[in-house]
């Protein structure tokens, strides 16, 4: 596993020091889980924005809606 050096606020250090209270074996495990959780939240937000953009484009593009309907012909409901 790689190591990195970074700075955190005093309150964040105090929070990390309570790693056992939250079921982690050490501060690093707690921090890795927090980073992974944040990454997933960012990925989800990116996906949501992409879906909103696609929805906006779809609602404004008659040709795209028609093409979609043609593609759906023959698909079970």
PEUR-V43151 format. One record per pair of residues at least 4 apart in sequence whose ideal C-beta (glycine too) atoms are under 6 Angstrom apart, sorted by the first residue. I is the first residue (numbers start at 1). J is the second residue. If there is no record, write none. Layout:
# PEUR-V43151
i:I j:J
i:I j:J
This chain:
# PEUR-V43151
i:8 j:12
i:8 j:13
i:16 j:27
i:19 j:24
i:19 j:27
i:19 j:30
i:24 j:29
i:24 j:30
i:25 j:29
i:54 j:58
i:57 j:61
i:58 j:64
